[in-house]
Amino acid sequence: MLNSLEDAVVVITGASSGVGQATAEAFARRRSKLVLAARDAAALHEVARTCRELGAEVLVAPTDVTDADAVKDLARKAMSFGKIDVWFSNVGVGAVGRFEETPIEAHEQVIRTNLIGHLNDAHAAVPIFRKQGHGIFINMISLGGFASAPFAAAYSASKFGLRGFSEALRAELADERDIHICDVYPTFMDTPGVGHGANYTGRRLSVPPPVYNARRAARAIVRLAERPRNSLTVGLVADLTRFAHFVAPNMTPRLMAKLTARYLSRAPRVARSHGNLFRAPAEPGGIDGGLRSSRRIPVATTAAVCVLGIAVAALVLGKPRAPVGRGRSGVARLFRRA
């Protein structure tokens, strides 16, 4: 736990837009010392300018996290402040499309960025944390870490893998009371990520409501730096999705696949694109992606719909396909196996 975020040294990868940029600005307001990393140097300098105006001291370090040596160099640059208190491993990319229609090199790049990139971050940060006796490593995962995303197979694989990596690393560091490995599982955020990502569907992409302001996730990350915990969800939908997947692990992704396929069949046609998979976006994205609807959907309504879906799934799972014996329901059998 940090006594104060003022003068705390915070490394943020993927800081050039979206949640990364919002988090940089949130730490800047607390007068932290920032080390901002991403592939797009021009976008980073714009973010740095805003953070300096908010009162932060900022070091810009253009870095591709898929390059382990470059990440080690990032850590060395950050240590010019004398320490690293927080490392926010935030880089993430996506590729949407049917598995077999998505180029294998795109799948590989998603894994390389979303999983190997975070391993590179931790491999650079943890030795420094051990040496100085403290540190907080925050992994940006997503609700995709416990509920798969059909039509984004590599993304799902990377997020499931990232959750497993965090659990393993946390166990290794269990005896280091002042070193923390924290996971963040946000629901859909209004960022440029969807627009910047690779799209092999030939259809315009969007995300289902409710879509949250990325600044909400940034505030949660700042709270984690102040009071570390193993995992944190952001947005009620993330909790409900997690529970739904636990209750109906097979039905939930099948339902998502059907809904996604239906949406794609009706969405306007667009050109297929590698997006930002292999190079930085042509234009900086900023924090907001323009995905939030002007018509607010009450959280209670969303919760009711999700809970109804969970109830239906539970009923289906509870319907016996063969003699059950002793009156044990399908749901009970599911929890017994878990």
Buried (B, 14 or more C-beta within 10 A) or exposed (E): EBEEBEBBBBBBBBBBBBBBBBBBBBBBBBBBBBBBBBBBBEBBBBBBEBBEEBEBBBBBBBBBBBBBEBBBBBBEBBBEBEBBBBBBBBBBBBBBBEEEEBBEEBBBBBBBBBBBBBBBBBBBBBEBBEEBEBBBBBBBBBBBBBBBBBBBBBBBBBBBBBBEBBBEBBEEBEEBEEBBBBBBBBBBBBBBBBBBBBBBBBBBBBBBBBBBBBBBBBBBBBEBBBEBEEBBBBBBBBBBBBBBBBBBBEBBBEBBBEEBEEBBEEBEEEEBEBBBBEEBBEEBBBBBBEBBEEEEEEEEEBBEEBEEBBEEBBEEBBEEEEEBEEEEBBBEBBEEEE
